[in-house]
Amino acid sequence: MPEMKKERSEAILAIRGLQKSFGETAVLRDISLSVEPGNVVSIIGPSGSGKSTLLRCASFLETADGGDILYDGQYALRDGVYASKGDLNRFRTLFGMVFQSFNLFPHYSVMKNICEPPVLRGKDREETREKAVELLRKMGLEGKENAYPCQLSGGQQQRVAIARALALEPEILYFDEPTSALDPELTGEVLKVIRQLADDHMTMVVVTHEMPFARAVSNRVIFMDGGYIVEEGHPEEVFGDPKQERTKQFLANYNR
Amino acid sequence: MSLLTMILKMSEGLGKTCAIFFLTLLFSLPLGMIVALLRMSKNRIVSFVTRFFITVLRGTPLMLQLLAVTYGPYYLFGAGVSRNKLIPVVIAFSINYAAYFAEIYRGGIESIPVGQYEAAQVLGYTRFQTFMRIILPQVVKRIMPSVTNEVVTLVKDTSMAFTVSYQEMFTIGKQIANSQTSFMPFIVAGVFYYLFNLIVDRVMGRIEKRLDYYK
């Protein structure tokens, strides 16, 4: 793989000049960001600003039109051209994704939801089981091994989804509005788990509307609007002393 | 002719009725899946041609299709009409039912939320694994009521084989009715079909129940 030479960068994920349009509508215009190991990056912004599309491009669920995406310094997308299918599959093992609507497999028990993907990738069945039990304990879901998703609350389902993503031992974990489908009480229990992961130095990118959470948990906050990154920085800067007019306006609406 | 002899004579055809029924299911259920996948193909020509065949098979009488498959080769190529009518009968039934099953499958497949595919993709499932492990089991559960409908119809449709004089239960009954100038054989046939469908209903109900463990 000649074009696989490592860039001098410690970032797990690096995105440069990313562009994406749906038909005539440009959703991402020239997005650049990088995520270093152990960092928690929150992406905030109004609906339709491109936050979710950015995550979906990073996880190859959407096809970007231009720019670069690098994992561990290797090109997954270079100048709008994707790496080979095999390489993309290899990059897929580096990230995990937690969806707004959980997307658990309803016909599988909690245990099978978590264990099947690693086992299909060739991991030892027994080891995977043990790890799944440990993960469930961490998620506060001990005893739910044999439950089916429909028997769980939304908050519990989302925590299973997080465990399912973690079971594959990703280097970076993406959250696409993980609590938007939950009521405030259930939101709390899911955020608590994500906070725990942050304390364990899990590398994460979180698209969220939970401003206090973003402020408390992340090392860096990115405010997006209209397909651009309008402002980014330390959460205290962005939330406490935003520089851009658009950011001020957005946050003011939130604090009302 | 006593009622008992009538019933006994007609039961002799029940084996053939069952043969049509089970063989048609055996072939049309998987064939329907292939047709459904072709119908949903991204290749426009493949999808269009498949759609055309489905409209023909659903838009013309099964009776006509039976006649076409059984006697068509004779009229078209001068080929002999096969001695064993079971073969053309099962071919005609299988193709016809595959067209209906295909549309049921398609509806089922399209009703699965896109999030299931996306989760599977991110988790590293191949396209084949995604279909076999994630999508298909959920489709089966969703389409069970519609499939049951078709299976019940198939039981009754086996009687259509009389048009090519295949000696299944209804054909025998019809012959008795003609020779004895009696309506009784039709009542007997009705009871047979009803009992057959009671069993079908039981079996399908049990399968549905077994899939009831989730949502």
Interface residues (C-beta under 8 A of the other chain):
Chain A: S59 F60 L61 N89 R92 T93 F95 G96 M97 F99 S101 N103 L104 F105 P106 H107 E116 P117 L120 R121 Y148 P149 C150 R164 A165 L168
Chain B: P113 G115 Q116 E118 A119 A120 Q121 V122 L123 G124 Y125 Q129 R133 I134 P137 Q138 K141 Y213 Y214 K215
